[in-house]
């Protein structure tokens, strides 16, 4: 049986993701390596890192190597009616997670823009879950809904000027600071308990949905809850083990609304996938369309253990006495079934091979074999 191509983990996953998005009719979007710096300066809170590499072009404009793809897509597309489904496979330039230096990072993701309806939301979240499963079939996909959270904050009386700080504590699951902030706003203990229970809620859909609906009854619009219920029901039918509901998954309300989500793989401390609805960003950039999308952060996978068991099927050793015609014929025979081969005089120490073979006196002999 032939070995898998010896891609780096990020490369193998990148090709699998592109194939997945192609199958669902998403078109690949290509863009320039840089944009005017103002695009990022006005939307720094939307970026993973607010550090941006800049330079001045020949016309005196301050430009930036793009640290993000979504902003470029929003800027360079138009409201034309219907739905535009795009995916990208682009290098971005930013400070990588866990480091203090700029890196060129391959990022893969997709965007659905335009007349985004409930089906579009379901499709994007399903593709996000499928993307996570390509990395780790035992991954955890956490889903929240900023609409439900915002309506809850409205009902319990949290002023607009305090929401950013409160969302920060919610994202950290810092119940103590969240409670103290609410008490400082003279919110009753009963209403604080609703918020505490909402933020503490975490688990599979089967575990959490009954509790969530009971908890938020009378606090949120039933139409918002129905949208959430519909999407969760669809997602839960495919991968109940992976899907979790977690209302500590929050993003900046100046950019996001509706569904937000993150994906986690075993052995990687930070999320490797994140996304959500960003209609608010669209309005901020004078767009009337809806939008939802996500990105897979391939830099987070650099140390993820997805390497194949062997680098090559067969290492074939020869020496100076071996006739070239015999060696060539042996290599051709060993690769005829699609197997991979490395023909060398000495086996490199770092290479892992299923079979180690050697030509002696014109005959091929097996020295080692690993089942």
LUMFI-121159 format. One line per field, with one value per residue (C-alpha): residue in three letters; x, y, z; residue number from 1. Coordinates in nm, 3 decimals. Example, Ala and Ser with C-alpha at 12.3 -4.5 7.8 and 13.67 -1.06 7.14 Angstrom:
BEGIN
aa = (ALA,SER)
u = (1.230,1.367)
v = (-0.450,-0.106)
w = (0.780,0.714)
i = (1,2)
//
This chain:
BEGIN
aa = (UNK,UNK,UNK,UNK,UNK,UNK,UNK,UNK,UNK,UNK,UNK,UNK,UNK,UNK,UNK,UNK,UNK,UNK,UNK,UNK,UNK,UNK,UNK,UNK,UNK,UNK,UNK,UNK,UNK,UNK,UNK,UNK,UNK,UNK,UNK,UNK,UNK,UNK,UNK,UNK,UNK,UNK,UNK,UNK,UNK,UNK,UNK,UNK,UNK,UNK,UNK,UNK,UNK,UNK,UNK,UNK,UNK,UNK,UNK,UNK,UNK,UNK,UNK,UNK,UNK,UNK,UNK,UNK,UNK,UNK,UNK,UNK,UNK,UNK,UNK,UNK,UNK,UNK,UNK,UNK,UNK,UNK,UNK,UNK,UNK,UNK,UNK,UNK,UNK,UNK,UNK,UNK,UNK,UNK,UNK,UNK,UNK,UNK,UNK,UNK,UNK,UNK,UNK,UNK,UNK,UNK,UNK,UNK,UNK,UNK,UNK,UNK,UNK,UNK,UNK,UNK,UNK,UNK,UNK,UNK,UNK,UNK,UNK,UNK,UNK,UNK,UNK,UNK,UNK,UNK,UNK,UNK,UNK,UNK,UNK,UNK,UNK,UNK,UNK,UNK,UNK,UNK,UNK,UNK,UNK,UNK,UNK,UNK,UNK,UNK,UNK,UNK,UNK,UNK,UNK,UNK,UNK,UNK,UNK,UNK,UNK,UNK,UNK,UNK,UNK,UNK,UNK,UNK,UNK,UNK,UNK,UNK,UNK,UNK,UNK,UNK,UNK,UNK,UNK,UNK,UNK,UNK,UNK,UNK,UNK,UNK,UNK,UNK,UNK,UNK,UNK,UNK,UNK,UNK,UNK,UNK,UNK,UNK,UNK,UNK,UNK,UNK,UNK,UNK,UNK,UNK,UNK,UNK,UNK,UNK,UNK,UNK,UNK,UNK,UNK,UNK,UNK,UNK,UNK,UNK,UNK,UNK,UNK,UNK,UNK,UNK,UNK,UNK,UNK,UNK,UNK,UNK,UNK,UNK,UNK,UNK,UNK,UNK,UNK,UNK,UNK,UNK,UNK,UNK,UNK,UNK,UNK,UNK,UNK,UNK,UNK,UNK,UNK,UNK,UNK,UNK,UNK,UNK,UNK,UNK,UNK,UNK,UNK,UNK,UNK,UNK,UNK,UNK,UNK,UNK,UNK,UNK,UNK,UNK,UNK,UNK,UNK,UNK,UNK,UNK,UNK,UNK,UNK,UNK,UNK,UNK,UNK,UNK,UNK,UNK,UNK,UNK,UNK,UNK,UNK,UNK,UNK,UNK,UNK,UNK,UNK,UNK,UNK,UNK,UNK,UNK,UNK,UNK,UNK,UNK,UNK,UNK,UNK,UNK,UNK,UNK,UNK,UNK,UNK,UNK,UNK,UNK,UNK,UNK,UNK,UNK,UNK,UNK,UNK,UNK,UNK,UNK,UNK,UNK,UNK,UNK,UNK,UNK,UNK,UNK,UNK,UNK,UNK,UNK,UNK,UNK,UNK,UNK,UNK,UNK,UNK,UNK,UNK,UNK,UNK,UNK,UNK,UNK,UNK,UNK,UNK,UNK,UNK,UNK,UNK,UNK,UNK,UNK,UNK,UNK,UNK)
u = (0.000,0.139,0.231,0.049,0.230,0.468,0.301,0.352,0.034,-0.083,-0.036,-0.230,-0.517,-0.512,-0.572,-0.845,-1.023,-1.008,-1.159,-1.438,-1.533,-1.519,-1.774,-2.021,-1.994,-1.770,-1.547,-1.184,-1.113,-0.771,-0.647,-0.342,-0.086,-0.151,-0.421,-0.427,-0.336,-0.651,-0.863,-0.688,-0.635,-1.012,-1.086,-0.805,-1.044,-1.152,-0.797,-0.637,-0.330,-0.325,0.038,0.050,0.348,0.334,0.524,0.486,0.422,0.545,0.242,0.304,0.015,0.068,0.008,0.001,0.077,-0.261,-0.299,-0.656,-0.858,-1.219,-1.172,-1.027,-1.319,-1.574,-1.394,-1.357,-1.705,-2.037,-2.401,-2.548,-2.838,-2.837,-2.562,-2.189,-2.003,-1.625,-1.331,-0.971,-0.631,-0.406,-0.091,-0.142,0.128,0.096,0.242,0.178,0.009,0.257,0.535,0.656,0.762,0.586,0.527,0.387,0.095,-0.122,-0.488,-0.785,-1.146,-1.472,-1.725,-2.094,-2.216,-2.543,-2.895,-2.784,-3.076,-3.104,-2.991,-2.675,-2.602,-2.652,-2.427,-2.142,-2.152,-2.168,-1.864,-1.684,-1.755,-1.641,-1.326,-1.252,-1.314,-1.049,-0.800,-0.929,-1.238,-1.257,-1.242,-1.483,-1.699,-1.833,-2.133,-2.286,-2.533,-2.468,-2.831,-2.953,-2.682,-2.753,-3.128,-3.056,-2.839,-3.122,-3.374,-3.164,-3.081,-2.710,-2.629,-2.456,-2.145,-2.080,-2.125,-1.773,-1.628,-1.898,-1.840,-1.469,-1.550,-1.802,-1.536,-1.305,-1.588,-1.492,-1.816,-1.686,-1.592,-1.904,-2.122,-1.948,-1.989,-2.361,-2.412,-2.241,-2.513,-2.784,-2.899,-3.099,-2.951,-3.229,-3.128,-2.758,-2.828,-2.982,-2.664,-2.439,-2.631,-2.618,-2.241,-2.187,-2.389,-2.160,-2.218,-2.375,-2.698,-2.894,-2.759,-2.793,-3.087,-3.366,-3.187,-3.123,-3.484,-3.612,-3.349,-3.414,-3.792,-3.927,-3.584,-3.534,-3.741,-3.886,-3.786,-3.420,-3.451,-3.624,-3.337,-3.086,-3.295,-3.327,-2.956,-2.851,-3.096,-2.942,-2.584,-2.662,-2.796,-2.452,-2.204,-2.361,-2.032,-1.838,-2.108,-2.114,-2.311,-2.103,-2.215,-1.869,-1.777,-1.811,-1.667,-1.668,-2.031,-1.910,-1.842,-2.035,-2.397,-2.586,-2.394,-2.031,-1.824,-1.480,-1.315,-1.060,-0.834,-0.680,-0.331,-0.363,-0.443,-0.592,-0.876,-0.772,-1.094,-1.321,-1.598,-1.944,-2.194,-2.054,-2.344,-2.234,-1.896,-2.077,-2.280,-1.963,-1.816,-2.133,-2.260,-2.625,-2.563,-2.549,-2.232,-2.102,-1.772,-1.481,-1.107,-0.884,-0.553,-0.296,-0.012,-0.171,-0.124,0.254,0.316,-0.003,0.070,-0.075,0.240,0.214,0.362,0.630,0.806,0.852,0.744,1.089,1.449,1.662,2.036,2.306,2.683,2.936,2.941,2.569,2.497,2.286,2.051,1.984,1.927,1.691,1.491,1.462,1.340,1.083,0.955,0.920,0.718,0.494,0.207,0.223,0.454,0.713,1.085,1.407,1.718,2.038,2.371,2.312,1.978,1.932,1.886,1.571,1.385,1.119,1.063,0.828,1.090,1.466,1.607,1.948,2.080,2.359,2.508,2.216,1.950,1.715,1.705,1.487,1.690,1.401,1.022,0.765,0.404)
v = (0.000,0.342,0.597,0.928,1.229,1.373,1.711,1.927,1.906,2.254,2.179,1.852,2.015,2.315,2.095,1.899,2.221,2.360,2.039,2.057,2.415,2.340,2.062,2.307,2.557,2.817,3.003,3.074,3.443,3.586,3.922,4.145,4.103,4.454,4.712,5.075,5.096,5.294,4.981,4.813,5.127,5.185,4.822,4.720,4.561,4.318,4.188,3.902,4.120,4.499,4.489,4.564,4.577,4.906,5.071,5.379,5.318,5.524,5.756,5.835,5.621,5.428,5.062,4.744,4.380,4.227,4.082,3.969,3.845,3.917,4.294,4.281,4.072,4.311,4.611,4.460,4.311,4.485,4.451,4.293,4.084,3.708,3.527,3.535,3.226,3.260,3.077,3.181,3.029,3.327,3.430,3.689,3.878,3.924,3.836,3.464,3.327,3.260,3.463,3.821,3.829,3.874,3.566,3.485,3.257,3.052,3.108,2.921,3.018,3.108,3.389,3.393,3.744,3.889,3.772,3.541,3.331,3.049,2.790,2.992,3.008,2.631,2.563,2.782,2.631,2.279,2.353,2.494,2.171,1.962,2.174,2.109,1.735,1.729,1.846,1.645,1.426,1.447,1.827,2.053,2.304,2.574,2.780,3.095,3.358,3.726,3.806,3.596,3.737,4.098,4.055,3.909,4.211,4.437,4.257,4.272,4.639,4.654,5.003,5.023,5.189,4.893,4.613,4.595,4.547,4.298,4.095,4.085,3.919,3.687,3.575,3.491,3.319,3.554,3.525,3.722,4.035,4.001,3.988,4.286,4.493,4.410,4.498,4.830,4.892,4.817,4.502,4.269,3.941,3.752,3.898,3.853,3.484,3.455,3.594,3.379,3.065,3.158,3.211,2.892,2.684,2.451,2.110,1.917,2.035,1.756,1.868,2.244,2.330,2.246,2.446,2.737,2.766,2.756,3.005,3.266,3.235,3.588,3.745,3.703,3.728,3.388,3.450,3.472,3.156,2.978,3.062,2.931,2.618,2.545,2.574,2.375,2.097,2.068,2.070,1.826,1.573,1.534,1.543,1.556,1.473,1.762,2.030,2.225,2.532,2.790,3.150,3.259,3.249,3.621,3.867,4.245,4.360,4.652,4.397,4.079,3.978,3.649,3.322,3.311,2.995,2.851,2.516,2.341,2.044,1.813,1.918,2.277,2.528,2.804,2.783,2.673,2.796,3.089,3.277,3.421,3.661,4.007,4.216,4.494,4.514,4.530,4.832,4.994,4.962,5.101,4.764,4.657,4.282,4.017,3.814,3.507,3.328,3.167,3.113,2.814,2.919,2.688,2.839,2.679,2.337,2.356,2.122,1.919,1.547,1.459,1.329,0.998,0.688,0.661,0.916,0.668,0.313,0.180,0.288,0.106,0.096,0.045,0.082,0.168,-0.190,-0.182,-0.158,0.147,-0.053,-0.303,-0.024,0.161,-0.155,-0.233,0.120,0.101,-0.236,-0.115,0.192,0.015,-0.021,0.346,0.297,0.562,0.495,0.664,0.532,0.620,0.474,0.533,0.564,0.909,0.876,1.094,0.903,0.653,0.375,0.080,-0.134,-0.111,-0.297,-0.338,-0.450,-0.708,-0.888,-0.775,-0.904,-0.702,-0.816,-0.699,-0.585,-0.449,-0.460,-0.284,-0.398)
w = (0.000,-0.092,0.172,0.201,0.051,0.306,0.342,0.646,0.859,0.759,0.389,0.398,0.583,0.349,0.043,0.222,0.321,-0.031,-0.164,0.095,0.005,-0.368,-0.318,-0.165,-0.450,-0.286,-0.533,-0.457,-0.396,-0.483,-0.362,-0.342,-0.068,0.063,0.122,0.227,0.596,0.682,0.631,0.924,1.132,1.143,1.233,1.467,1.717,1.444,1.397,1.589,1.635,1.604,1.487,1.115,0.877,0.683,0.398,0.179,-0.190,-0.488,-0.462,-0.097,0.033,0.353,0.270,0.480,0.420,0.489,0.841,0.769,0.472,0.574,0.576,0.224,0.098,0.247,0.099,-0.248,-0.298,-0.359,-0.251,-0.563,-0.432,-0.393,-0.204,-0.274,-0.147,-0.137,0.014,0.037,0.079,0.145,0.325,0.597,0.783,1.155,1.493,1.533,1.844,2.121,1.959,1.946,1.583,1.251,1.041,0.700,0.787,0.557,0.643,0.497,0.542,0.379,0.368,0.277,0.196,0.071,0.148,0.429,0.553,0.807,0.553,0.481,0.854,0.888,0.590,0.714,1.064,0.916,0.700,1.004,1.192,0.896,0.875,1.242,1.192,0.916,1.177,1.473,1.455,1.835,1.838,2.026,1.841,2.077,1.960,2.106,1.988,2.048,1.967,2.259,2.483,2.383,2.436,2.780,2.865,2.745,2.965,3.280,3.223,3.136,2.997,2.658,2.803,3.034,2.783,2.644,2.994,3.084,2.766,2.852,3.186,3.018,2.766,3.055,3.250,3.533,3.727,4.024,3.829,3.616,3.928,4.091,3.775,3.758,4.124,4.059,3.797,4.060,3.880,4.103,4.228,4.047,3.710,3.787,3.850,3.502,3.349,3.570,3.473,3.106,3.111,3.313,3.068,2.870,2.721,2.438,2.281,2.450,2.789,2.746,2.516,2.765,3.036,2.798,2.686,3.043,3.161,2.890,2.875,2.905,2.857,2.480,2.163,2.068,1.703,1.806,2.013,1.726,1.489,1.742,1.805,1.431,1.359,1.665,1.574,1.226,1.357,1.636,1.387,1.231,1.516,1.859,2.032,1.877,1.916,2.242,2.348,2.535,2.582,2.693,2.321,2.256,2.006,1.976,1.947,1.733,1.457,1.531,1.581,1.585,1.585,1.697,1.726,1.791,1.720,1.942,1.869,2.127,2.233,2.109,2.387,2.167,1.917,1.568,1.406,1.477,1.305,1.321,1.175,1.117,0.987,1.222,1.048,0.714,0.833,0.965,0.615,0.451,0.333,0.355,0.309,0.575,0.626,0.807,0.780,0.958,0.936,1.012,1.166,1.013,1.219,1.525,1.363,1.320,1.613,1.576,1.547,1.207,1.042,0.857,1.022,0.751,0.532,0.248,0.171,0.078,0.117,-0.141,-0.071,-0.333,-0.363,-0.634,-0.762,-0.851,-1.223,-1.308,-1.533,-1.252,-1.000,-1.233,-1.305,-0.932,-0.852,-1.133,-1.009,-0.649,-0.751,-1.005,-0.756,-0.659,-0.362,-0.279,-0.279,-0.176,-0.355,-0.164,-0.068,0.304,0.482,0.639,1.014,1.022,0.748,0.861,0.608,0.604,0.426,0.411,0.108,-0.052,-0.389,-0.354,-0.652,-0.868,-0.626,-0.407,-0.044,0.246,0.549,0.758,0.732,0.952,0.922)
i = (1,2,3,4,5,6,7,8,9,10,11,12,13,14,15,16,17,18,19,20,21,22,23,24,25,26,27,28,29,30,31,32,33,34,35,36,37,38,39,40,41,42,43,44,45,46,47,48,49,50,51,52,53,54,55,56,57,58,59,60,61,62,63,64,65,66,67,68,69,70,71,72,73,74,75,76,77,78,79,80,81,82,83,84,85,86,87,88,89,90,91,92,93,94,95,96,97,98,99,100,101,102,103,104,105,106,107,108,109,110,111,112,113,114,115,116,117,118,119,120,121,122,123,124,125,126,127,128,129,130,131,132,133,134,135,136,137,138,139,140,141,142,143,144,145,146,147,148,149,150,151,152,153,154,155,156,157,158,159,160,161,162,163,164,165,166,167,168,169,170,171,172,173,174,175,176,177,178,179,180,181,182,183,184,185,186,187,188,189,190,191,192,193,194,195,196,197,198,199,200,201,202,203,204,205,206,207,208,209,210,211,212,213,214,215,216,217,218,219,220,221,222,223,224,225,226,227,228,229,230,231,232,233,234,235,236,237,238,239,240,241,242,243,244,245,246,247,248,249,250,251,252,253,254,255,256,257,258,259,260,261,262,263,264,265,266,267,268,269,270,271,272,273,274,275,276,277,278,279,280,281,282,283,284,285,286,287,288,289,290,291,292,293,294,295,296,297,298,299,300,301,302,303,304,305,306,307,308,309,310,311,312,313,314,315,316,317,318,319,320,321,322,323,324,325,326,327,328,329,330,331,332,333,334,335,336,337,338,339,340,341,342,343,344,345,346,347,348,349,350,351,352,353,354,355,356,357,358,359,360,361,362,363,364,365,366,367,368,369,370,371)
//
